Amino acid sequence: MSVRLHIAVIVVVSLSLLGLVWIQYHLLSAGLVLEKKKLDKQIAAALEEVSEELDRRQLLRGQIIDLYRKQGSRLSMPEYRLPDMARDSLDRILDIAMRRNAIGAEYSFGVFAPFAAIPFLKSPDFNAQTNRYEQYKVVLQGSWLEECHCELTLQVNIHQSFQYLLRQMGLQIAFSIAFVMLLAASMLFLLSQLRKLRFLDEAKNEFINNLTHELKTPLFSIKLLTGLLRKSTAEGDAPKSTALLDLTEQETAKLQTHVEKVLELASLEHGNYQLSKKQVDTPAMLAELAATYAAAAEAIGGSLIAEWPPSLPGIFADEVHLRNALSNLLDNALKYGGEKPRISLLASPQNGCLRVEVRDEGPGIPPQYQSRLFDKFYRVPQGDAPRVKGFGLGLSYVRQIAIAHGGSVEMHSISPRGSAFVFSVPTGRVGEGERERGREN
């Protein structure tokens, strides 16, 4: 996928998600408006019921009218409880009407005289001077006009009406948020997969270019050697023909190594392989590797230090794959350890496992690249440094071999510079000469 197409997909997906959020917001806003209208109707019906009930309650109506007429006057001893009695009775009537009309909001109430700003009868939490509450009013008519020749007004304040409406729409809001979040998570996952696919596409192209270059070199050499061999054979120069055959054999071996490395990793990933496990003389194998890579390091002015205890146990493993995995780690230390690489090969038994650590004092690996070190085809960007040849398969192969043996491989940065790769596999044996089918956990 091209960079432009990748960016276009991200933009389209992001705009689609924002559009969905915008639509959901407006749908919920419309839902709130409908809920508000529904609440208005419910409260209007409840107040109408309260007005009719008060018209039937002669005693309560008389108490409220007495309070209206005596507002501002000092109540006599028998009358001092009149406001509490009237308030409690009116509160019970309101509560019944609210419940009957399925209204669960908190409320307060007050009864006002005509043109009055302050109620002469109210619940304790009623506040006539605030706009924080949704206010509903009903004028008490019928018998009230006959008995007091006045129009008293009952006002009900709904507390936190917006929060109440949100609670009424709680299920709808929860589902909307859940679906948007699910869609957002799916889109993020899609974008991450597209990013991975783009990386794999770039890595594949780089791998093909590298592999083509690596294969062309021995093929060109073989073609050249074949021509020289034909000429020397025609001239009857047997020693020269033998030397040319040896060189041809070497180039063919290189070509075979490249092909086998690719096929080997492919079979490891698909589980189409078998581990030929046997008892491996660990100290002897490590000594051979140390000797080989010490000579290679010294040839370019570097050095290799090898350390392990004399009692280092043997290991039940596939010796060929195990040797190849450790060789890959040592190869990398040699390639990326600087101009004069200083390499350490350390081994020790640890919790029933063989722990092999390969260290170098090279420039190290930046933290942002460490999580992808063991991905197939991945190669750490070298910046302005000369590009080291390779396919990006070595560490992926090491990881597959470690997993196939029930072990692991990890990378650690060393301060102030350098890297350490720790390869760990169980030492225990399953059975003499057993062949196990490898599998990736």
Secondary structure, DSSP 8 states (H G I E B T S, - for coil): --HHHHHHHHHHHHHHHHHHHHHHHHHHHHHHHHHHHHHHHHHHHHHHHHHHHHHH-HHHHHHHHHHHHTTTS---GGGTTHHHHHHHHHHHHHHHHHHHTT----EEEEEE-TT-SS-SEE-TT--TT-SSSEEEEEEE-THHHHHHSS-EEEEEEETTHHHHHHHHTHHHHHHHHHHHHHHHHHHHHHHHHHHHHHHHHHHHHHHHHHHHHHHHHHHHHHHHHHHHHHHHHHHT-HHHHHHHHHHHHHHHHHHHHHHHHHHHHHHHHHT--EEE-EEE-HHHHHHHHHHHHHHHHHHTT-EEEEE--TT---EEE-HHHHHHHHHHHHHHHHHHS-SS-EEEEEEEEETTEEEEEEEE-SS---HHHHTTTTSTT-----TTS------S-HHHHHHHHHHHTT-EEEEEE-SSS-EEEEEEEE---SSTT-EEE----
